[in-house]
Amino acid sequence: LKKRRNGHPLPPGPRRLPVIGNLLDIPREKGHIVYRDWGLKYGSDVLHVDTLGGDLIIVNSARAADDLFNKRSSLYSDRPIFSAINDLLDYGWMLGFTPYGLRWRRMRKAFHTHFHRDAARAFEPIEEQAVHRFLREMLVTPEDYNGHLRHLAGYVIIKIAYGVEVCGRNDPDVLLAEEAASWVQRAVLFEGAIFDIFPILQRLPAWFSGAGFKRVAAEVRHVSDDARNIPWERTKSAVENGSSSHSVAAALMQTEDEDISKSVPATMYMAGADTTVSSAISFILAMVLNPGIQAKAQEELDSVLGGARLPTFADKDSLPYVTAIAKEALRWHPVVPLGVPHKLIQDDIYNGYFIPGGSAVIGNVWAILHDPSTYPSPSSFLPEHFIYQSQGGLLPDNAPDFPDAAFGFGRRNCPGRYMAYSSVWLTVACLLAVFEIRRAKDGMGKEVEIIEEYCDGLVSFPVSFRCEIKPRSEAARALVLATSPAEA
Ligand code: HEM
């Protein structure tokens, strides 16, 4: 290593001990905050951590993320090999974990064909129908907003992926995809624990031992295979007998080989369901905590729509404050606070520092989206963070007016981001247009205290909280009821 370094130091970081390196320094929770604080302490936006699994590089600023992940994207676009789990789970078919190379490129291209900015607009009618259906569900059991949001995400993804409508909460496709996705989360996290990438999971689950692991792994593999194959085979039969509706799976079947085609729709649920749900819940939490912001957004909605209809995508440009709320929901508590680790494929020098080839490289999404030089009050939920200073907001005029980092970096950034953002935008706009979101009251009429707390994990979720979500008026309720049940 000394030879390869050729006099260049490694980026700074906590002092390494012989043999165990920085094992004892690795934070057990809230890694994104600890890593940001290390950056401040060591005066560098790029850090090096010596883990038992190898080298870990943390990138804490938008500038360094752009320099490495974008400008040197041919070097920084691989993934660390999650090999131990992959042997058993075979999640190599999921685009997010596929090593950088030909197979990844083909899958990514297939994804891009259907999800680039203009292509994703084709999904808007499905998203509108699904959000209307969600609003109707919210009229009946608003306390189950979490379940309804999950249903909404599942409905949209399965309909776009396979052209079929999920039948209720217990739809077999959704249940299977949910199960596979939850195993993937666990598998990745716990592989991360081995590499010390996601420090929280240094506590390995009890089933990770001997025969227990083999048994669980066999089951998991089965679930992962079914999640990819069952809906695919059904779509294939539907295409063959001429009964299929338009879908990503049906379109890919005509153009790509089976390995690529069936991986794309199956990946959508794994990558797109939890992430979209988490951002929508963050929005609800933000509204409970900030009634003034909610009132201002509703004023804007009323002035544009006159309370006469629900917002649609065509209203986006007329609703800058609502749009800023949707973006702020993605920034305030980013869904994937440490992103998904990339891997550097060969030795590199950056700002005079030596970065060893093979390092896992983490873009600290949270630190970048909480940089006070771009977002002056980073911990507060302020839509003004996405309104330029020249227009009365807080965003420096040279900063991008979108929380790009929330969707990752460089060639591996989220290919579903346009679809994800439009789903979040429409959910935010429609909920604000017709519902009042408030603190819940206890039996004594006292407001229930809410703690702004998030679970650690690859995908981070707000800790469950109670709130009250009621139609703003009888007219608002009538608007929701007027969305035809037949359309969804
Ligand atoms: C609010 C919702 C979402 C957020 C915040 C989000 C965020 C992310 C992030 C941070 C990454 C890692 C990027 C990197 O490695 O640098 C990622 C990857 C990915 N996302 Fe999303 N995502 C969302 C929704 C979706 C949706 C709806 C889909 C599909 C329909 C999707 C598909 C993917 C895929 C396939 C990857 C892996 C890309 C690759 O490795 O080449 N995501 N996403």
Residues whose N, C-alpha, C, O or C-beta is under 5 A from the ligand:
A	BS01	HEM	L95 G96 F97 T267 M268 A271 G272 T275 T276 S279 V335 V336 G339 V340 A405 A406 F407 G408 F409 R411 R412 N413 C414 P415 G416 A420
